[in-house]
Amino acid sequence: MPAPKIPAHTVEPDGPGRLIVKVRGEIAGHVSEDAEHPGLWVAEDQDGRFMGRVGEPEKAAAFLAAWFGAEDEDAT
C-alpha cells in the first residue's frame, strides 16, 4: 500500500505553544506542547480527539493534514 499523500497545509499560531493546522482553509486539527511530556507535541483532530504525540510539531501537522485528506477522500 502506498504511503498516504500529504495535502498542502498551513500551520498558524494559536496562542503560546499551540498551532492550528489547515487544509484548503478548513481546520484539520491542533498541535500543542505536551505539558505532561516535555519535548513532545500533542496532535488533536478538528473535533479535539487525541491523535498522538510526536517529537516535532511539523510532523504532527503533516500527520493531521494527511488524516484530514484521507477523511475527505472517504466522504466522496
N, CA, C and O atoms as CSV, one atom per row, in Angstrom:
chain,resi,resn,atom,element,x,y,z
A,1,MET,N,N,0.847,-1.177,0.000
A,1,MET,CA,C,0.000,0.000,0.000
A,1,MET,C,C,0.891,1.239,0.000
A,1,MET,O,O,1.813,1.325,0.811
A,2,PRO,N,N,0.640,2.191,-0.883
A,2,PRO,CA,C,1.471,3.397,-0.930
A,2,PRO,C,C,1.248,4.265,0.303
A,2,PRO,O,O,0.193,4.219,0.935
A,3,ALA,N,N,2.267,5.057,0.627
A,3,ALA,CA,C,2.155,5.986,1.758
A,3,ALA,C,C,1.069,7.016,1.447
A,3,ALA,O,O,0.875,7.389,0.290
A,4,PRO,N,N,0.356,7.477,2.492
A,4,PRO,CA,C,-0.691,8.476,2.249
A,4,PRO,C,C,-0.094,9.769,1.715
A,4,PRO,O,O,0.994,10.181,2.119
A,5,LYS,N,N,-0.817,10.399,0.809
A,5,LYS,CA,C,-0.394,11.670,0.242
A,5,LYS,C,C,-0.726,12.765,1.248
A,5,LYS,O,O,-1.837,12.826,1.775
A,6,ILE,N,N,0.247,13.621,1.504
A,6,ILE,CA,C,0.028,14.719,2.445
A,6,ILE,C,C,-0.420,15.942,1.658
A,6,ILE,O,O,0.347,16.482,0.862
A,7,PRO,N,N,-1.665,16.388,1.876
A,7,PRO,CA,C,-2.138,17.567,1.138
A,7,PRO,C,C,-1.416,18.829,1.598
A,7,PRO,O,O,-0.890,18.896,2.709
A,8,ALA,N,N,-1.403,19.825,0.717
A,8,ALA,CA,C,-0.835,21.123,1.086
A,8,ALA,C,C,-1.586,21.628,2.307
A,8,ALA,O,O,-2.814,21.571,2.362
A,9,HIS,N,N,-0.842,22.117,3.276
A,9,HIS,CA,C,-1.466,22.597,4.508
A,9,HIS,C,C,-0.698,23.799,5.041
A,9,HIS,O,O,0.456,24.037,4.684
A,10,THR,N,N,-1.368,24.541,5.900
A,10,THR,CA,C,-0.737,25.679,6.561
A,10,THR,C,C,-0.767,25.441,8.057
A,10,THR,O,O,-1.626,24.728,8.576
A,11,VAL,N,N,0.185,26.049,8.734
A,11,VAL,CA,C,0.272,25.965,10.195
A,11,VAL,C,C,0.305,27.396,10.705
A,11,VAL,O,O,1.168,28.188,10.327
A,12,GLU,N,N,-0.656,27.714,11.573
A,12,GLU,CA,C,-0.771,29.075,12.088
A,12,GLU,C,C,-0.706,29.060,13.605
A,12,GLU,O,O,-1.207,28.129,14.236
A,13,PRO,N,N,-0.091,30.089,14.206
A,13,PRO,CA,C,-0.069,30.161,15.661
A,13,PRO,C,C,-1.475,30.331,16.230
A,13,PRO,O,O,-2.332,30.980,15.630
A,14,ASP,N,N,-1.690,29.737,17.392
A,14,ASP,CA,C,-2.988,29.838,18.078
A,14,ASP,C,C,-2.730,30.013,19.572
A,14,ASP,O,O,-3.303,29.301,20.396
A,15,GLY,N,N,-1.873,30.955,19.909
A,15,GLY,CA,C,-1.506,31.184,21.296
A,15,GLY,C,C,-0.192,30.489,21.612
A,15,GLY,O,O,0.345,29.752,20.785
A,16,PRO,N,N,0.320,30.729,22.812
A,16,PRO,CA,C,1.602,30.145,23.197
A,16,PRO,C,C,1.574,28.613,23.181
A,16,PRO,O,O,0.717,27.993,23.810
A,17,GLY,N,N,2.516,28.018,22.456
A,17,GLY,CA,C,2.640,26.565,22.443
A,17,GLY,C,C,1.514,25.828,21.753
A,17,GLY,O,O,1.334,24.632,21.980
A,18,ARG,N,N,0.743,26.518,20.905
A,18,ARG,CA,C,-0.396,25.887,20.231
A,18,ARG,C,C,-0.456,26.351,18.773
A,18,ARG,O,O,-0.247,27.528,18.480
A,19,LEU,N,N,-0.742,25.425,17.875
A,19,LEU,CA,C,-0.813,25.715,16.446
A,19,LEU,C,C,-2.107,25.170,15.864
A,19,LEU,O,O,-2.648,24.177,16.350
A,20,ILE,N,N,-2.599,25.828,14.821
A,20,ILE,CA,C,-3.763,25.352,14.065
A,20,ILE,C,C,-3.238,24.832,12.731
A,20,ILE,O,O,-2.422,25.486,12.082
A,21,VAL,N,N,-3.706,23.658,12.328
A,21,VAL,CA,C,-3.341,23.082,11.034
A,21,VAL,C,C,-4.562,23.187,10.131
A,21,VAL,O,O,-5.650,22.736,10.489
A,22,LYS,N,N,-4.371,23.795,8.940
A,22,LYS,CA,C,-5.474,23.970,7.997
A,22,LYS,C,C,-5.148,23.316,6.661
A,22,LYS,O,O,-4.011,23.360,6.191
A,23,VAL,N,N,-6.160,22.714,6.064
A,23,VAL,CA,C,-6.064,22.141,4.721
A,23,VAL,C,C,-7.177,22.785,3.895
A,23,VAL,O,O,-8.350,22.695,4.257
A,24,ARG,N,N,-6.817,23.426,2.796
A,24,ARG,CA,C,-7.784,24.130,1.948
A,24,ARG,C,C,-8.659,25.088,2.768
A,24,ARG,O,O,-9.857,25.212,2.512
A,25,GLY,N,N,-8.060,25.756,3.743
A,25,GLY,CA,C,-8.770,26.736,4.549
A,25,GLY,C,C,-9.612,26.151,5.675
A,25,GLY,O,O,-10.160,26.900,6.484
A,26,GLU,N,N,-9.726,24.825,5.742
A,26,GLU,CA,C,-10.505,24.186,6.796
A,26,GLU,C,C,-9.571,23.682,7.899
A,26,GLU,O,O,-8.465,23.218,7.623
A,27,ILE,N,N,-10.028,23.778,9.144
A,27,ILE,CA,C,-9.206,23.310,10.262
A,27,ILE,C,C,-9.135,21.786,10.251
A,27,ILE,O,O,-10.152,21.096,10.321
A,28,ALA,N,N,-7.898,21.281,10.161
A,28,ALA,CA,C,-7.664,19.836,10.194
A,28,ALA,C,C,-7.402,19.379,11.621
A,28,ALA,O,O,-7.635,18.217,11.955
A,29,GLY,N,N,-6.918,20.285,12.466
A,29,GLY,CA,C,-6.641,19.930,13.854
A,29,GLY,C,C,-5.735,20.947,14.518
A,29,GLY,O,O,-5.461,22.022,13.987
A,30,HIS,N,N,-5.281,20.562,15.706
A,30,HIS,CA,C,-4.425,21.424,16.509
A,30,HIS,C,C,-3.208,20.630,16.976
A,30,HIS,O,O,-3.274,19.419,17.190
A,31,VAL,N,N,-2.107,21.341,17.124
A,31,VAL,CA,C,-0.879,20.781,17.666
A,31,VAL,C,C,-0.495,21.654,18.847
A,31,VAL,O,O,-0.481,22.881,18.738
A,32,SER,N,N,-0.181,21.026,19.981
A,32,SER,CA,C,0.194,21.812,21.152
A,32,SER,C,C,1.290,21.099,21.937
A,32,SER,O,O,1.431,19.877,21.885
A,33,GLU,N,N,2.065,21.909,22.670
A,33,GLU,CA,C,3.117,21.347,23.509
A,33,GLU,C,C,2.461,20.467,24.574
A,33,GLU,O,O,1.417,20.818,25.123
A,34,ASP,N,N,3.076,19.332,24.856
A,34,ASP,CA,C,2.551,18.396,25.841
A,34,ASP,C,C,3.108,18.749,27.222
A,34,ASP,O,O,4.301,18.581,27.476
A,35,ALA,N,N,2.249,19.232,28.103
A,35,ALA,CA,C,2.673,19.641,29.445
A,35,ALA,C,C,3.158,18.456,30.278
A,35,ALA,O,O,4.036,18.618,31.126
A,36,GLU,N,N,2.603,17.278,30.047
A,36,GLU,CA,C,2.975,16.088,30.820
A,36,GLU,C,C,4.246,15.417,30.311
A,36,GLU,O,O,4.919,14.709,31.060
A,37,HIS,N,N,4.575,15.635,29.043
A,37,HIS,CA,C,5.746,15.000,28.424
A,37,HIS,C,C,6.560,16.076,27.692
A,37,HIS,O,O,6.418,16.244,26.481
A,38,PRO,N,N,7.415,16.806,28.432
A,38,PRO,CA,C,8.203,17.874,27.800
A,38,PRO,C,C,8.975,17.364,26.581
A,38,PRO,O,O,9.537,16.269,26.593
A,39,GLY,N,N,8.987,18.184,25.537
A,39,GLY,CA,C,9.675,17.823,24.309
A,39,GLY,C,C,8.785,17.144,23.291
A,39,GLY,O,O,9.184,16.962,22.141
A,40,LEU,N,N,7.573,16.765,23.700
A,40,LEU,CA,C,6.629,16.151,22.773
A,40,LEU,C,C,5.502,17.127,22.456
A,40,LEU,O,O,5.230,18.062,23.210
A,41,TRP,N,N,4.860,16.882,21.325
A,41,TRP,CA,C,3.728,17.689,20.881
A,41,TRP,C,C,2.511,16.785,20.719
A,41,TRP,O,O,2.627,15.658,20.237
A,42,VAL,N,N,1.357,17.278,21.121
A,42,VAL,CA,C,0.104,16.537,21.035
A,42,VAL,C,C,-0.627,16.946,19.760
A,42,VAL,O,O,-0.749,18.133,19.457
A,43,ALA,N,N,-1.110,15.960,19.023
A,43,ALA,CA,C,-1.927,16.208,17.835
A,43,ALA,C,C,-3.374,15.861,18.161
A,43,ALA,O,O,-3.659,14.781,18.678
A,44,GLU,N,N,-4.286,16.781,17.856
A,44,GLU,CA,C,-5.722,16.557,18.055
A,44,GLU,C,C,-6.433,16.883,16.749
A,44,GLU,O,O,-6.084,17.851,16.074
A,45,ASP,N,N,-7.424,16.082,16.395
A,45,ASP,CA,C,-8.164,16.374,15.161
A,45,ASP,C,C,-9.075,17.581,15.366
A,45,ASP,O,O,-9.079,18.189,16.436
A,46,GLN,N,N,-9.840,17.922,14.342
A,46,GLN,CA,C,-10.691,19.112,14.393
A,46,GLN,C,C,-11.778,19.026,15.454
A,46,GLN,O,O,-12.338,20.048,15.851
A,47,ASP,N,N,-12.085,17.809,15.920
A,47,ASP,CA,C,-13.088,17.638,16.967
A,47,ASP,C,C,-12.468,17.537,18.359
A,47,ASP,O,O,-13.174,17.298,19.338
A,48,GLY,N,N,-11.138,17.719,18.449
A,48,GLY,CA,C,-10.453,17.674,19.732
A,48,GLY,C,C,-10.068,16.273,20.194
A,48,GLY,O,O,-9.642,16.091,21.334
A,49,ARG,N,N,-10.216,15.274,19.307
A,49,ARG,CA,C,-9.825,13.902,19.674
A,49,ARG,C,C,-8.315,13.750,19.635
A,49,ARG,O,O,-7.666,14.191,18.686
A,50,PHE,N,N,-7.757,13.128,20.657
A,50,PHE,CA,C,-6.322,12.869,20.730
A,50,PHE,C,C,-5.912,11.940,19.593
A,50,PHE,O,O,-6.500,10.873,19.412
A,51,MET,N,N,-4.901,12.348,18.826
A,51,MET,CA,C,-4.440,11.562,17.689
A,51,MET,C,C,-3.029,11.021,17.895
A,51,MET,O,O,-2.582,10.161,17.137
A,52,GLY,N,N,-2.329,11.512,18.906
A,52,GLY,CA,C,-0.996,11.002,19.187
A,52,GLY,C,C,-0.044,12.087,19.646
A,52,GLY,O,O,-0.387,13.268,19.702
A,53,ARG,N,N,1.181,11.644,19.977
A,53,ARG,CA,C,2.250,12.543,20.377
A,53,ARG,C,C,3.422,12.343,19.428
A,53,ARG,O,O,3.648,11.242,18.924
A,54,VAL,N,N,4.157,13.411,19.194
A,54,VAL,CA,C,5.310,13.336,18.300
A,54,VAL,C,C,6.351,14.355,18.771
A,54,VAL,O,O,6.021,15.315,19.468
A,55,GLY,N,N,7.596,14.139,18.388
A,55,GLY,CA,C,8.677,14.999,18.839
A,55,GLY,C,C,8.815,16.317,18.104
A,55,GLY,O,O,9.491,17.222,18.593
A,56,GLU,N,N,8.190,16.451,16.936
A,56,GLU,CA,C,8.318,17.680,16.149
A,56,GLU,C,C,6.932,18.172,15.724
A,56,GLU,O,O,6.132,17.395,15.202
A,57,PRO,N,N,6.648,19.455,15.944
A,57,PRO,CA,C,5.325,19.967,15.572
A,57,PRO,C,C,5.049,19.855,14.074
A,57,PRO,O,O,3.900,19.671,13.672
A,58,GLU,N,N,6.093,19.966,13.241
A,58,GLU,CA,C,5.900,19.857,11.795
A,58,GLU,C,C,5.402,18.465,11.406
A,58,GLU,O,O,4.554,18.327,10.525
A,59,LYS,N,N,5.934,17.436,12.067
A,59,LYS,CA,C,5.493,16.066,11.776
A,59,LYS,C,C,4.058,15.849,12.242
A,59,LYS,O,O,3.285,15.159,11.578
A,60,ALA,N,N,3.701,16.439,13.382
A,60,ALA,CA,C,2.327,16.336,13.872
A,60,ALA,C,C,1.374,17.025,12.896
A,60,ALA,O,O,0.290,16.514,12.616
A,61,ALA,N,N,1.779,18.184,12.380
A,61,ALA,CA,C,0.942,18.916,11.424
A,61,ALA,C,C,0.771,18.119,10.134
A,61,ALA,O,O,-0.331,18.053,9.589
A,62,ALA,N,N,1.854,17.514,9.642
A,62,ALA,CA,C,1.773,16.713,8.420
A,62,ALA,C,C,0.854,15.512,8.625
A,62,ALA,O,O,0.083,15.160,7.732
A,63,PHE,N,N,0.933,14.881,9.798
A,63,PHE,CA,C,0.055,13.747,10.102
A,63,PHE,C,C,-1.409,14.184,10.080
A,63,PHE,O,O,-2.248,13.520,9.472
A,64,LEU,N,N,-1.714,15.296,10.741
A,64,LEU,CA,C,-3.100,15.779,10.770
A,64,LEU,C,C,-3.602,16.122,9.373
A,64,LEU,O,O,-4.752,15.842,9.036
A,65,ALA,N,N,-2.740,16.727,8.561
A,65,ALA,CA,C,-3.136,17.068,7.187
A,65,ALA,C,C,-3.431,15.800,6.391
A,65,ALA,O,O,-4.415,15.745,5.654
A,66,ALA,N,N,-2.579,14.777,6.537
A,66,ALA,CA,C,-2.798,13.508,5.824
A,66,ALA,C,C,-4.084,12.846,6.302
A,66,ALA,O,O,-4.856,12.338,5.490
A,67,TRP,N,N,-4.317,12.848,7.596
A,67,TRP,CA,C,-5.534,12.252,8.167
A,67,TRP,C,C,-6.765,12.976,7.638
A,67,TRP,O,O,-7.742,12.345,7.235
A,68,PHE,N,N,-6.710,14.306,7.643
A,68,PHE,CA,C,-7.825,15.116,7.165
A,68,PHE,C,C,-8.082,14.835,5.681
A,68,PHE,O,O,-9.231,14.703,5.260
A,69,GLY,N,N,-7.012,14.745,4.897
A,69,GLY,CA,C,-7.157,14.453,3.481
A,69,GLY,C,C,-7.762,13.083,3.243
A,69,GLY,O,O,-8.577,12.917,2.335
A,70,ALA,N,N,-7.375,12.094,4.047
A,70,ALA,CA,C,-7.920,10.742,3.909
A,70,ALA,C,C,-9.399,10.723,4.272
A,70,ALA,O,O,-10.186,10.042,3.614
A,71,GLU,N,N,-9.789,11.460,5.309
A,71,GLU,CA,C,-11.207,11.520,5.676
A,71,GLU,C,C,-12.019,12.167,4.559
A,71,GLU,O,O,-13.138,11.739,4.276
A,72,ASP,N,N,-11.457,13.202,3.919
A,72,ASP,CA,C,-12.124,13.867,2.799
A,72,ASP,C,C,-12.343,12.898,1.651
A,72,ASP,O,O,-13.414,12.886,1.044
A,73,GLU,N,N,-11.334,12.082,1.345
A,73,GLU,CA,C,-11.459,11.101,0.255
A,73,GLU,C,C,-12.514,10.058,0.564
A,73,GLU,O,O,-13.233,9.619,-0.334
A,74,ASP,N,N,-12.618,9.650,1.833
A,74,ASP,CA,C,-13.630,8.672,2.231
A,74,ASP,C,C,-15.035,9.224,2.076
A,74,ASP,O,O,-15.974,8.478,1.796
A,75,ALA,N,N,-15.180,10.527,2.258
A,75,ALA,CA,C,-16.509,11.156,2.205
A,75,ALA,C,C,-17.026,11.312,0.771
A,75,ALA,O,O,-18.223,11.505,0.558
A,76,THR,N,N,-16.113,11.227,-0.217
A,76,THR,CA,C,-16.556,11.444,-1.599
A,76,THR,C,C,-16.935,10.155,-2.277
A,76,THR,O,O,-17.329,10.163,-3.443
